[in-house]
Amino acid sequence: MSDYLPTIGLEIHVELATQTKMFCSSKNDSNEKRPNVNICPVCLGYPGTLPVINQEAVRSVLRVGLAVDGEVADYTEFDRKNYFYPDIPKGYQISQYKNPLVSGGELMGVKLTRIHLEEDTAKSLHNENSKLKIENSLLDFNRAGVPLMELVTEPVIKTATEASDFARELQLLLKYLNVSGANMEKGEMRVEANISVSNQQPTTNNQRLGTKVEVKNLNSFKVVEKAIKFEMKRQIEILEQGERVVQETRGWDEKKEVTFPQRLKESAHDYRYFPDPDLPELFVAEIPDFAPEALRRAMPELPWEKRERYKRDFRLKEGDIEIYVRQPEWGRLLEEVAEILGNRDLVQLTSNYITSDLKTPVSARSLAEVVKMISAGEISSRGAKDILKIIQEKGGEPRAIANEQNLIQESNKEVLEKIAKEVLRENPGAPIDFLVGQAMKATKGNANPQVLKEIFIKIL
Ligand code: MN
C-alpha cells in the first residue's frame, strides 16, 4: 500500500455576540426561542431597504485578526454573493470576497488564509410543524442578518486531532476576546472541513493535493474529529480501488457516523460576486476606533499568554495549566490564593486541592488557610480534604472546622518525642514504620506521622 498524504483545511463560521445585527438595528439574541421576533424589513430582505454596517462587528473581527497576528486591511468592502435559497430571500448574502478585513495570521501553528465578515441566513426548520400533514419547512428569521465571522485556514492540517485542537483553541480565543459565545451545540460556531487525500508524488512546492471534499455542519469537536477520520478513510479506500474521489459537499450523519453526499460543489464564480452598491467602501486605516495600536492596547491576556505566565510564575503541571486556561474562574481562584500565600512553592499544592477536591468554588481566603495549615503540618492531607468538603457543603472557617472535627495534628516535637521514647521502650528493635504506627495509636491518630517518623529516625 502506498502512503497517502491527507490535507485538511478548515472554514469556521462564528456568530458574533453584538447587540444588534450586521446591517440593521434588530436585536441579535441567540437565546431567543420565539421565532421571527427580532426582525425588520432590512434583515427580511425587503426590496428598497438599505443596510448600515455594524461597527462593533467590524471591531470584533479586527480584534480576532490582531490576536492571531493577521494583517488588517487598509481597505475593505462588502460584496454580494448571489444565490437562491429560501433562507436568504433577497437572493444574495452580503459577504467579503476580494478584500477581507484580515489576511494571514496563525493559530496553533496553523497558517490562516483570511478572516472576513458576512451575514448569517435565516434558519430552516424541516418538518417541525406536526399539525401540517405534508412535508414542510418553516423559516425563522431571528438569525437572518446576524454578524458572522468566517475564518479560513490554509490547507496545512494533517490529522483529525490537529483540526479539532485548532477549533478548540479558536473557541477559547473567541471567549477570551468576548466576541462570541462560540457554543458549537448552539450553532454559534460552525466548522466545515475541506479534506483531500493524495498518493501523488510531491510537486515542486512540496504540495500533494488530491480531490477536495467539503464536509459541512460539524457541530462538536468530537464530530470534527470523527468526520475527518471517516472521510480520510473513505477517500483512501476509493483510491486503493483505483477509482477517483468526486469533488462534492458532504454532510455528517450523526446516527450512522458516516459522511453522505449533499451536492456537487459550485466553483466561486457561480456566485457572481460584486461589490454591494448599497454599502460604503471602508478605509479601515482611517477610522480612529479601529486603529490597530488602540485595539492591541485594549487586548485582554490571551490563552497562550496565560499558559506561559502560569508556567513561568507558578511552575504548574501542564495538565493543571490547561484546566485554568480553559476555566478562567478557577484560574482566578488559584491566583488569589497564590497572592495571599506569597509563596510560589505552595501553588502546585493549592492546585492539587482545587483540581481534585473542589466542585464549587470556595473563598480564596479559606483555601489559602487550608494550604497554610497543611504546609505547617497542622492538618493531614486527609484532614484538608475533609475541611474542604465541609466548606463546600455548609460553609465555615477552616480552623474552626479543624477544631470541631478534631483534625488538628499534634506536631509539637517535645510532646511527640515523649511518646516516641515510650513506644521505643515497649517495642525495642521494631522497624520504624511499626513504631510510627504504635505512636499514632497512642495519640488516637492525632499525631503528625511525618514529624513522628523524623523523631524516630533521629533517636535511632
Ligand atoms: Mn461564509
Residues whose N, C-alpha, C, O or C-beta is under 5 A from the ligand:
A	BS01	MN	E150
